Amino acid sequence: MLLAFHFAFDGPLSRLRERTYDLYQSLAPRHATSNPVVIVSIDDASLKAYGRWPWNRGLLADLVDGITESGAAVIGLALVLPEADTSPDGIAGDKRLARALAKHRTMLAVSLGNEATVSEAEPKAGWSIVGQVPETLPGFTGLTGSLADFSSAAAGLGVIRTLPDPDGVLRHVPLLWLRNTDQGVQLWPSFAVELLRLYAGENSFVARMNAAGFDALRMSGSIVPLEPQGSIRLWETDTNTPRISAGNVLSGHGDPLLRNAIAIIDLSAVGLTQYLPSPTRSARPGVDIHADAIGQMLAGRYLVEPAQARMLERLWFVLSGIVFIGLSGVLAERVVLGAFALALLAATPFVFGALEYSLQGVLYDPLQPAIATILVAGFEGYALYRRAEQRRSTLTRQFSQFLSPSVVQRLANSDTEAILSGEKREITILLSDIRGFTTMSEQLDAQEIGKVVNHFLGVATDEILKRDGTIDKFMGDAVLAFWNAPLDQPDHRERALEAGLALIERVKRENAAFTARGHPPIEIGVAIETGICSVGNFGSERRFDYTAIGSPVNRTARLESTTKKLRIPLVLGPGFAQGASMPVVQAGAFELQGFKGEVPVFTVPEIHPSSQSGEVV
């Protein structure tokens, strides 16, 4: 179900994945390398010194000249100037700026969209495509650029537009853009790529494409891996791009930072610049994003999410889920070990993901597999709990009528599997019935017989359950019980004998009150034997009982009949006498149906009429 959910909601879950990747960068940003980019800011101080924006284009020409005189290798204006300056000095200023752009190695920004084209322009860089352009890859139709004189004078033109993710965070920086025109497809470089091309002294670049879209960009002998949309994933550092004020340059104060630098002129005054959330910061100027992209391309460090990332994440989840489910039977009884195993399975993808990120720049999402594993573990834990509760309920329902409440509770909390299958174990069996019941039933009506039987069985049940015995069954006027199953009772002989003597004594004691209500007196016989029996659930799928089967049970039934012959209420079998911890005396020996030879019969001294001269065992 979780796998199906992951496939069905892969899109929305991608947002969670992206935030995990953001966390990687927040905890371990890219190590800063040498980056020649310097931002020349038209900041508040510059506007205060030279007037409010927009400036006369002649002032921008002076700024370009000043940056060049400071030794900058390339100058990029992160500005779009689509309209002519209509002020009195505007025409002269425009001409000065055009001359400055042509005189130095400069570039201007353009923007692509689907709006009406403003100031048509052609890419300055030569380009070629290796592979077939997919028909499904979107392209833009409109272009917003600067005046034709400016665009013609500049050595390069690059797209400065950025495309944030649906949550507003800018994580991907497009490096190549497609524009659909009446003449065909144009391939436009981004602002960062165009600056780097001019900085490297290259005239062209090559784009490689496949069925999914863009695959790689080759320029100046370097290969830049691309995402299908033609972008790279932004990998930020913990350092800021150097900035100097445009006012300082205009005042004639050169800055050594500009020597051999890639200078970007940016409008950064309050209210005039655009800020975007990035993976590690809540707001960054857009020009800083392009500066970081240039730094990544120069360092050759890229963040890549492998095509098989989701498959591996799902595979890990499936394997960890199977492992946990397979071990759940063992772990259920070892809570600490189970918690450790779950923590290990959940932490492993985080460790793997962190290592891949820091060593290779490869992105895997550890959060979703870990959450899925925890959910599986929680579900499995709940399933184990439900099975345990069902087992307790079955045990309680099955044994509540035949065991004392304390034994039922111990059985429900134990690890015994007695409810599932039979087992061989030594038990002590007690069988008791009413003497002369056949004759009594012929003389009494059905209602009276029911009262007699229920009275006896009630007394027997009380005395047996007081000693934690298991009532096997009621057989008419008889009750069959045993000890040492389903739970171990080392003193099972003593418990059974105590129950038998208490039953005899209580029947005698209550006979007076019972006969006073008009009922006939009750006399009983009790036989107790010990031996190895099969104990468990026996029957069919439709009906089964927890019972004991074996020769000792049969022998107990035969022994009970000897109480009449010996005229004593209690007899003990040879199996009981063999391991008895209390003194017993032999009361006689009888041939029992189904058993070879005479079987010795025992009782306790206080029961045997001639115990003073009998043989004590």
C-alpha positions as CSV (number, residue, x, y, z in Angstrom):
1,M,0.0,0.0,0.0
2,L,2.8,2.4,0.8
3,L,4.6,1.6,-2.5
4,A,1.4,2.3,-4.4
5,F,0.9,5.5,-2.5
6,H,4.5,6.5,-3.3
7,F,4.0,5.9,-7.0
8,A,0.6,7.6,-7.0
9,F,1.7,10.7,-5.2
10,D,5.3,11.0,-6.5
11,G,4.7,14.7,-7.5
12,P,3.5,16.0,-4.1
13,L,6.1,13.9,-2.3
14,S,8.8,15.5,-4.5
15,R,8.4,18.6,-2.4
16,L,9.3,16.7,0.7
17,R,12.3,15.3,-1.1
18,E,13.5,18.7,-2.2
19,R,13.3,19.9,1.4
20,T,15.5,17.0,2.4
21,Y,18.0,18.1,-0.2
22,D,17.8,21.6,1.2
23,L,18.7,20.2,4.6
24,Y,21.8,18.6,3.2
25,Q,23.0,22.0,2.0
26,S,22.1,23.7,5.3
27,L,24.1,21.2,7.3
28,A,27.0,20.9,4.9
29,P,27.2,23.7,2.3
30,R,29.5,23.4,-0.7
31,H,33.1,24.2,0.1
32,A,33.9,27.6,-1.3
33,T,36.4,27.7,-4.1
34,S,38.0,30.6,-6.0
35,N,35.3,32.5,-7.8
36,P,36.2,35.6,-9.8
37,V,32.7,37.1,-9.6
38,V,32.4,40.5,-8.0
39,I,29.1,42.3,-7.8
40,V,29.1,46.1,-8.4
41,S,26.0,47.3,-6.6
42,I,24.0,50.3,-7.5
43,D,23.0,50.5,-3.8
44,D,21.4,53.1,-1.6
45,A,24.7,55.0,-1.1
46,S,25.2,55.2,-4.9
47,L,21.7,56.6,-5.4
48,K,22.2,59.1,-2.7
49,A,25.4,60.3,-4.3
50,Y,24.4,60.3,-8.0
51,G,20.6,60.6,-7.9
52,R,17.6,58.4,-8.0
53,W,17.0,55.6,-10.4
54,P,16.9,55.4,-13.4
55,W,20.2,57.0,-14.1
56,N,21.2,58.8,-17.2
57,R,22.8,56.1,-19.4
58,G,26.0,58.2,-19.6
59,L,26.5,57.5,-15.9
60,L,26.2,53.8,-16.6
61,A,28.8,54.3,-19.3
62,D,31.1,55.9,-16.8
63,L,30.5,53.0,-14.4
64,V,31.5,50.5,-17.2
65,D,34.6,52.5,-18.0
66,G,35.5,52.7,-14.3
67,I,35.2,48.9,-13.8
68,T,37.3,48.3,-16.9
69,E,40.0,50.7,-15.7
70,S,40.0,48.7,-12.4
71,G,41.1,45.6,-14.4
72,A,37.8,43.6,-14.8
73,A,38.0,40.9,-17.4
74,V,34.3,40.8,-18.2
75,I,31.4,43.1,-17.3
76,G,27.8,41.9,-17.2
77,L,25.0,44.3,-16.7
78,A,22.1,42.5,-14.9
79,L,19.8,45.1,-16.4
80,V,17.3,45.2,-19.3
81,L,17.2,48.6,-21.0
82,P,14.4,48.3,-23.6
83,E,13.4,52.0,-23.9
84,A,15.3,55.0,-25.0
85,D,16.1,57.8,-22.5
86,T,13.8,60.7,-23.4
87,S,15.3,63.2,-21.0
88,P,17.2,66.2,-22.4
89,D,20.5,64.5,-22.1
90,G,19.1,61.0,-22.8
91,I,20.1,60.7,-26.4
92,A,23.7,61.6,-25.6
93,G,23.7,59.2,-22.6
94,D,22.4,56.3,-24.7
95,K,25.2,56.9,-27.3
96,R,27.8,57.0,-24.6
97,L,26.6,53.7,-23.1
98,A,26.5,52.1,-26.5
99,R,30.1,53.2,-27.2
100,A,31.2,51.9,-23.7
101,L,29.5,48.5,-24.3
102,A,31.2,48.2,-27.6
103,K,34.6,49.3,-26.4
104,H,34.8,46.8,-23.5
105,R,34.1,43.1,-23.1
106,T,30.5,43.4,-21.9
107,M,27.2,41.6,-21.9
108,L,23.5,42.5,-21.3
109,A,20.6,40.6,-19.8
110,V,17.5,39.5,-21.7
111,S,14.4,37.8,-20.5
112,L,12.3,35.1,-22.2
113,G,8.6,34.6,-21.9
114,N,5.4,34.2,-23.8
115,E,4.6,37.9,-23.8
116,A,5.0,40.1,-26.9
117,T,8.6,40.5,-28.0
118,V,10.3,43.7,-27.1
119,S,13.5,44.7,-28.8
120,E,14.2,41.6,-31.0
121,A,17.7,40.2,-30.6
122,E,19.7,37.2,-31.7
123,P,22.0,35.1,-29.5
124,K,25.6,36.4,-29.6
125,A,27.1,33.0,-29.0
126,G,27.4,30.4,-31.7
127,W,25.8,27.1,-30.7
128,S,25.1,23.7,-31.9
129,I,23.0,20.8,-30.7
130,V,24.0,17.2,-30.6
131,G,21.0,14.9,-30.6
132,Q,17.4,15.6,-31.5
133,V,15.3,18.3,-29.8
134,P,12.3,16.6,-28.2
135,E,9.0,17.9,-29.3
136,T,7.7,17.9,-25.8
137,L,10.4,20.2,-24.4
138,P,8.7,23.6,-23.9
139,G,10.2,26.8,-25.3
140,F,9.3,30.4,-25.1
141,T,8.1,32.7,-27.9
142,G,8.6,36.2,-26.6
143,L,11.9,38.1,-25.7
144,T,12.5,41.2,-23.8
145,G,15.8,42.8,-24.5
146,S,17.6,46.2,-24.4
147,L,17.6,48.7,-27.2
148,A,19.0,47.4,-30.5
149,D,22.0,49.8,-30.2
150,F,22.9,48.3,-26.8
151,S,22.3,44.7,-27.9
152,S,24.4,45.2,-31.0
153,A,27.2,46.8,-29.1
154,A,27.5,44.2,-26.3
155,A,29.6,41.1,-26.8
156,G,27.1,38.8,-25.2
157,L,23.5,38.4,-24.3
158,G,22.2,36.1,-21.6
159,V,18.9,35.2,-20.1
160,I,18.6,36.4,-16.6
161,R,15.3,34.9,-15.8
162,T,14.9,32.3,-13.0
163,L,12.2,29.7,-12.3
164,P,11.5,29.0,-8.6
165,D,9.9,25.7,-7.6
166,P,6.2,25.5,-6.8
167,D,6.9,26.3,-3.1
168,G,8.7,29.5,-4.2
169,V,12.3,28.3,-3.5
170,L,14.8,28.7,-6.2
171,R,16.7,25.3,-6.4
172,H,17.4,25.0,-10.1
173,V,19.3,27.5,-12.2
174,P,18.5,27.2,-16.0
175,L,21.7,27.4,-18.1
176,L,20.1,26.9,-21.5
177,W,16.8,28.2,-22.8
178,L,14.8,27.4,-26.0
179,R,13.0,30.0,-27.9
180,N,10.6,29.2,-30.7
181,T,10.6,31.7,-33.5
182,D,9.1,31.8,-37.0
183,Q,12.6,30.9,-38.3
184,G,13.0,27.9,-36.0
185,V,14.4,27.1,-32.6
186,Q,16.9,29.4,-30.9
187,L,19.2,28.2,-28.1
188,W,19.9,30.9,-25.6
189,P,22.5,30.8,-22.9
190,S,21.8,32.0,-19.4
191,F,23.3,35.1,-17.9
192,A,25.9,33.0,-16.0
193,V,26.8,30.8,-19.0
194,E,27.3,33.9,-21.3
195,L,29.5,35.6,-18.7
196,L,31.6,32.5,-18.4
197,R,31.9,32.1,-22.2
198,L,33.2,35.7,-22.5
199,Y,35.5,35.1,-19.5
200,A,36.9,32.0,-21.2
201,G,37.2,33.8,-24.5
202,E,35.0,31.2,-26.3
203,N,32.8,32.0,-29.2
204,S,30.3,29.1,-29.0
205,F,29.0,26.2,-27.0
206,V,27.5,22.8,-27.6
207,A,24.4,21.3,-26.1
208,R,23.8,17.6,-26.0
209,M,20.2,16.4,-25.8
210,N,18.4,13.1,-25.5
211,A,14.8,11.9,-25.5
212,A,14.1,13.4,-22.1
213,G,15.5,16.8,-22.9
214,F,18.9,18.5,-22.2
215,D,21.7,16.2,-21.1
216,A,25.0,18.3,-21.0
217,L,26.6,21.5,-22.0
218,R,30.1,21.6,-23.4
219,M,32.1,24.8,-23.3
220,S,35.7,25.7,-23.0
221,G,36.7,22.0,-22.8
222,S,34.4,21.5,-19.8
223,I,31.3,19.3,-19.5
224,V,28.4,20.6,-17.4
225,P,25.8,17.9,-16.7
226,L,22.3,19.3,-17.1
227,E,18.9,18.4,-15.9
228,P,16.3,17.7,-18.7
229,Q,15.0,21.2,-18.4
230,G,18.5,22.6,-19.2
231,S,19.3,23.6,-15.6
232,I,21.7,22.7,-12.8
233,R,20.8,22.3,-9.2
234,L,22.0,25.2,-7.1
235,W,24.7,24.2,-4.7
236,E,25.3,27.1,-2.3
237,T,28.4,27.9,-0.2
238,D,28.4,29.5,3.2
239,T,30.2,32.6,1.8
240,N,28.8,35.6,0.1
241,T,29.9,37.0,-3.2
242,P,32.1,40.0,-2.8
243,R,30.3,43.3,-3.4
244,I,31.5,46.9,-3.9
245,S,29.5,50.0,-4.3
246,A,29.0,51.5,-7.7
247,G,29.5,54.9,-6.1
248,N,33.1,54.0,-5.1
249,V,33.9,53.1,-8.7
250,L,32.3,56.3,-10.1
251,S,34.2,58.4,-7.6
252,G,37.4,57.2,-9.1
253,H,38.4,54.8,-6.3
254,G,39.5,51.6,-7.9
255,D,39.1,48.3,-6.1
256,P,41.7,45.5,-6.3
257,L,38.9,43.0,-6.2
258,L,38.0,43.9,-9.7
259,R,41.3,42.9,-11.2
260,N,40.7,40.0,-13.6
261,A,37.2,39.7,-12.2
262,I,33.8,38.9,-13.7
263,A,32.0,42.0,-12.7
264,I,28.3,42.1,-12.5
265,I,26.5,45.4,-12.3
266,D,23.3,44.9,-10.3
267,L,20.6,47.2,-9.0
268,S,20.5,46.4,-5.3
269,A,19.0,49.4,-3.7
270,V,16.1,48.8,-1.3
271,G,12.9,48.4,-3.2
272,L,14.6,48.0,-6.6
273,T,16.0,44.5,-6.4
274,Q,14.4,41.1,-6.4
275,Y,15.0,38.6,-3.6
276,L,14.3,34.9,-3.8
277,P,14.3,32.1,-1.2
278,S,17.1,29.6,-1.8
279,P,17.8,26.2,-0.3
280,T,19.8,27.7,2.6
281,R,18.6,31.2,2.9
282,S,15.2,32.8,3.2
283,A,16.0,35.6,0.7
284,R,18.9,36.1,-1.8
285,P,19.4,38.7,-4.6
286,G,18.9,37.0,-8.0
287,V,22.3,38.1,-9.1
288,D,23.9,36.1,-6.3
289,I,22.3,33.0,-7.7
290,H,24.0,33.6,-11.1
291,A,27.3,34.2,-9.2
292,D,26.9,30.8,-7.4
293,A,26.2,29.1,-10.7
294,I,29.4,30.5,-12.2
295,G,31.3,29.3,-9.2
296,Q,29.9,25.8,-9.6
297,M,30.8,25.6,-13.3
298,L,34.3,26.8,-12.6
299,A,34.7,24.3,-9.7
300,G,33.1,21.5,-11.7
301,R,30.9,20.6,-8.6
302,Y,27.3,19.7,-9.3
303,L,24.5,18.2,-7.4
304,V,22.9,15.4,-9.3
305,E,19.8,13.3,-8.5
306,P,20.4,9.9,-10.3
307,A,17.6,8.7,-12.6
308,Q,17.5,5.5,-10.5
309,A,17.2,7.4,-7.1
310,R,13.6,6.7,-6.6
311,M,14.0,3.0,-7.5
312,L,16.8,2.6,-5.0
313,E,14.8,4.4,-2.3
314,R,11.8,2.1,-2.9
315,L,14.1,-0.9,-3.0
316,W,15.7,0.0,0.3
317,F,12.2,0.5,1.8
318,V,11.0,-2.9,0.6
319,L,14.1,-4.7,1.8
320,S,14.2,-3.0,5.2
321,G,10.4,-3.6,5.6
322,I,10.9,-7.3,4.8
323,V,13.8,-7.6,7.2
324,F,11.9,-5.9,10.0
325,I,8.8,-8.0,9.4
326,G,10.9,-11.2,9.3
327,L,12.5,-10.3,12.6
328,S,9.4,-9.0,14.2
329,G,8.6,-12.3,15.9
330,V,11.9,-12.2,17.7
331,L,12.0,-8.5,18.3
332,A,8.5,-8.3,19.7
333,E,9.8,-10.0,22.9
334,R,13.0,-7.8,23.0
335,V,11.8,-4.2,23.0
336,V,15.2,-2.6,23.3
337,L,16.6,-4.8,20.5
338,G,13.6,-4.1,18.4
339,A,14.0,-0.3,18.9
340,F,17.7,-0.6,18.0
341,A,16.9,-2.6,14.9
342,L,14.3,0.0,13.8
343,A,16.7,2.8,14.5
344,L,19.4,1.1,12.5
345,L,17.2,0.5,9.5
346,A,15.8,4.0,9.6
347,A,19.3,5.6,10.1
348,T,21.1,3.7,7.3
349,P,19.6,5.7,4.4
350,F,20.5,8.9,6.2
351,V,24.1,7.8,6.6
352,F,24.2,6.6,3.0
353,G,22.6,9.8,1.7
354,A,24.9,12.0,3.6
355,L,28.0,10.2,2.4
356,E,26.8,10.3,-1.2
357,Y,26.1,14.0,-0.9
358,S,29.4,15.0,0.7
359,L,31.6,12.8,-1.4
360,Q,29.9,12.6,-4.8
361,G,27.4,15.4,-4.8
362,V,24.7,12.7,-5.5
363,L,21.3,13.2,-4.0
364,Y,19.2,10.4,-2.5
365,D,16.2,11.0,-0.3
366,P,16.6,9.2,3.0
367,L,13.5,10.6,4.7
368,Q,10.8,8.9,2.7
369,P,12.3,5.4,3.0
370,A,12.9,5.9,6.7
371,I,9.4,7.1,7.3
372,A,8.0,4.2,5.3
373,T,10.1,1.8,7.3
374,I,8.9,3.3,10.6
375,L,5.3,3.1,9.3
376,V,5.8,-0.6,8.4
377,A,7.3,-1.2,11.8
378,G,4.4,0.6,13.5
379,F,1.9,-1.4,11.5
380,E,3.7,-4.7,12.3
381,G,3.8,-3.7,15.9
382,Y,0.1,-3.0,15.9
383,A,-0.5,-6.3,14.1
384,L,1.6,-8.2,16.7
385,Y,-0.4,-6.4,19.4
386,R,-3.7,-7.3,17.8
387,R,-2.6,-10.9,17.4
388,A,-1.6,-11.0,21.1
389,E,-4.9,-9.5,22.1
390,Q,-6.8,-12.0,20.0
391,R,-4.7,-14.8,21.5
392,R,-5.5,-13.5,25.0
393,S,-9.1,-13.2,24.2
394,T,-9.2,-16.7,22.8
395,L,-7.4,-18.0,25.9
396,T,-9.6,-16.1,28.2
397,R,-12.8,-17.3,26.4
398,Q,-11.6,-20.9,26.2
399,F,-10.3,-21.3,29.7
400,S,-12.4,-18.9,31.8
401,Q,-14.9,-21.6,32.5
402,F,-12.3,-24.3,33.4
403,L,-9.5,-22.4,35.1
404,S,-9.3,-20.0,38.0
405,P,-9.1,-16.3,37.1
406,S,-5.5,-16.1,38.3
407,V,-4.4,-19.0,36.1
408,V,-6.3,-17.5,33.1
409,Q,-4.4,-14.3,33.6
410,R,-1.0,-16.0,33.9
411,L,-1.8,-18.1,30.8
412,A,-2.8,-15.0,28.8
413,N,0.5,-13.3,29.8
414,S,2.7,-16.3,29.2
415,D,4.4,-17.5,26.1
416,T,2.7,-20.9,26.1
417,E,1.3,-22.1,22.8
418,A,-1.0,-24.6,24.4
419,I,-4.0,-23.2,22.4
420,L,-2.3,-24.1,19.1
421,S,-1.3,-27.7,19.5
422,G,-1.0,-30.6,21.9
423,E,2.0,-31.5,24.0
424,K,3.0,-34.5,26.1
425,R,3.5,-33.7,29.8
426,E,3.0,-35.3,33.2
427,I,-0.3,-34.3,34.8
428,T,-2.4,-35.3,37.8
429,I,-6.0,-36.2,36.9
430,L,-9.0,-36.1,39.3
431,L,-12.3,-37.7,38.5
432,S,-15.3,-37.5,40.9
433,D,-18.9,-38.5,40.5
434,I,-22.0,-39.0,42.6
435,R,-22.5,-42.5,44.0
436,G,-25.8,-44.2,43.2
437,F,-26.7,-41.5,40.8
438,T,-28.5,-44.0,38.4
439,T,-30.8,-45.2,41.2
440,M,-31.3,-41.6,42.3
441,S,-32.2,-40.4,38.8
442,E,-34.9,-43.1,38.6
443,Q,-36.5,-41.9,41.8
444,L,-36.4,-38.1,41.2
445,D,-38.0,-35.9,38.6
446,A,-35.9,-34.0,36.1
447,Q,-35.9,-30.7,38.0
448,E,-34.7,-32.4,41.2
449,I,-32.0,-34.3,39.4
450,G,-30.8,-31.0,37.9
451,K,-30.6,-29.4,41.3
452,V,-28.6,-32.3,42.7
453,V,-26.1,-32.4,39.8
454,N,-25.7,-28.6,39.7
455,H,-25.1,-28.5,43.4
456,F,-22.3,-31.1,43.2
457,L,-20.7,-29.7,40.1
458,G,-20.7,-26.2,41.7
459,V,-19.0,-27.5,44.8
460,A,-16.5,-29.4,42.7
461,T,-15.8,-26.4,40.4
462,D,-15.1,-24.2,43.5
463,E,-12.7,-26.6,45.1
464,I,-10.8,-27.4,41.9
465,L,-10.4,-23.8,40.8
466,K,-9.3,-22.8,44.3
467,R,-6.3,-25.1,43.7
468,D,-5.7,-23.7,40.1
469,G,-6.9,-26.9,38.5
470,T,-8.1,-27.2,34.9
471,I,-11.6,-28.5,34.5
472,D,-11.5,-30.8,31.5
473,K,-15.2,-31.6,31.2
474,F,-18.5,-32.4,33.0
475,M,-19.8,-35.8,32.2
476,G,-23.4,-36.0,33.6
477,D,-22.9,-36.3,37.3
478,A,-19.1,-36.5,37.0
479,V,-16.3,-33.9,36.7
480,L,-12.9,-34.5,35.2
481,A,-10.0,-32.1,36.0
482,F,-6.2,-32.1,35.9
483,W,-3.2,-30.1,37.1
484,N,0.2,-29.2,35.6
485,A,-1.4,-28.0,32.3
486,P,-1.5,-25.7,30.6
487,L,0.9,-24.0,33.1
488,D,3.6,-25.8,35.0
489,Q,2.7,-26.7,38.6
490,P,5.6,-28.6,40.3
491,D,3.2,-29.5,43.2
492,H,0.5,-30.8,41.0
493,R,0.1,-34.0,43.1
494,E,-0.4,-32.0,46.3
495,R,-2.9,-29.6,44.6
496,A,-5.0,-32.5,43.3
497,L,-5.1,-34.4,46.5
498,E,-5.9,-31.2,48.5
499,A,-8.8,-30.6,46.1
500,G,-10.1,-34.1,46.4
501,L,-10.1,-34.1,50.2
502,A,-11.7,-30.7,50.3
503,L,-14.4,-31.8,47.9
504,I,-15.2,-34.8,50.1
505,E,-15.3,-32.8,53.2
506,R,-17.4,-30.0,51.8
507,V,-20.0,-32.4,50.3
508,K,-20.3,-33.9,53.8
509,R,-20.5,-30.5,55.5
510,E,-23.2,-29.1,53.1
511,N,-25.3,-32.3,53.0
512,A,-27.2,-31.2,56.2
513,A,-28.3,-27.9,54.6
514,F,-28.9,-29.6,51.3
515,T,-31.2,-32.3,52.7
516,A,-33.0,-29.7,54.9
517,R,-34.2,-28.2,51.6
518,G,-35.8,-31.5,50.7
519,H,-33.0,-32.9,48.6
520,P,-31.5,-36.3,49.0
521,P,-28.0,-36.5,50.5
522,I,-25.0,-36.8,48.2
523,E,-22.2,-39.3,48.5
524,I,-19.2,-39.0,46.1
525,G,-16.2,-41.0,45.0
526,V,-12.9,-39.4,44.0
527,A,-10.0,-41.0,42.1
528,I,-6.7,-39.3,41.5
529,E,-3.9,-40.6,39.2
530,T,-0.7,-39.2,37.7
531,G,0.9,-40.0,34.4
532,I,2.1,-38.8,31.0
533,C,-0.7,-37.6,28.7
534,S,-1.2,-35.6,25.5
535,V,-2.7,-32.2,26.5
536,G,-4.1,-29.6,24.1
537,N,-6.9,-28.8,21.7
538,F,-8.5,-31.8,20.2
539,G,-11.5,-32.0,18.0
540,S,-12.5,-30.7,14.6
541,E,-12.2,-27.3,12.9
542,R,-15.8,-26.6,13.9
543,R,-15.5,-27.7,17.5
544,F,-12.6,-28.5,19.7
545,D,-11.9,-28.7,23.5
546,Y,-8.8,-28.3,25.6
547,T,-8.5,-31.8,27.1
548,A,-6.1,-34.6,28.1
549,I,-5.8,-37.9,26.3
550,G,-3.9,-41.0,27.5
551,S,-3.8,-44.2,29.5
552,P,-3.6,-42.3,32.9
553,V,-7.0,-40.7,32.1
554,N,-8.6,-44.0,31.4
555,R,-7.0,-45.6,34.4
556,T,-8.4,-42.8,36.6
557,A,-11.9,-43.5,35.3
558,R,-11.5,-47.2,36.2
559,L,-10.0,-46.4,39.6
560,E,-13.0,-44.3,40.6
561,S,-15.2,-47.4,40.4
562,T,-13.1,-49.1,43.1
563,T,-14.2,-46.5,45.7
564,K,-17.5,-48.4,45.9
565,K,-15.8,-51.7,46.3
566,L,-13.4,-50.4,49.0
567,R,-16.2,-48.3,50.6
568,I,-13.9,-45.3,50.8
569,P,-14.5,-41.9,49.1
570,L,-10.9,-41.5,47.8
571,V,-8.5,-43.7,45.9
572,L,-5.1,-43.0,44.4
573,G,-3.5,-44.6,41.4
574,P,0.0,-46.2,41.3
575,G,1.4,-43.3,39.2
576,F,0.3,-40.9,41.9
577,A,1.7,-43.0,44.7
578,Q,5.1,-43.5,43.0
579,G,6.0,-39.8,43.2
580,A,3.8,-38.8,46.2
581,S,5.5,-36.5,48.7
582,M,2.9,-37.4,51.3
583,P,2.3,-40.8,53.0
584,V,-0.1,-43.1,51.2
585,V,-1.4,-46.6,52.0
586,Q,-2.3,-49.4,49.7
587,A,-6.0,-50.1,50.0
588,G,-6.1,-53.1,47.6
589,A,-5.4,-54.3,44.1
590,F,-7.9,-54.8,41.3
591,E,-8.1,-55.9,37.8
592,L,-9.2,-52.9,35.8
593,Q,-10.9,-53.1,32.4
594,G,-8.3,-52.4,29.6
595,F,-5.3,-53.0,31.9
596,K,-3.3,-56.2,32.3
597,G,-2.9,-57.7,35.7
598,E,-3.9,-56.3,39.0
599,V,-3.5,-52.6,39.5
600,P,-2.6,-51.5,43.1
601,V,-4.9,-48.9,44.6
602,F,-3.9,-46.5,47.3
603,T,-5.4,-43.9,49.5
604,V,-4.3,-41.6,52.3
605,P,-4.1,-42.9,55.9
606,E,-6.9,-40.7,57.2
607,I,-9.3,-42.2,54.7
608,H,-8.4,-45.9,54.9
609,P,-10.4,-47.7,57.7
610,S,-7.5,-49.9,58.7
611,S,-4.7,-47.4,58.1
612,Q,-3.1,-48.3,61.4
613,S,-2.1,-51.7,60.1
614,G,-2.0,-50.9,56.4
615,E,1.2,-50.7,54.4
616,V,2.4,-47.1,54.2
617,V,4.2,-46.2,51.0
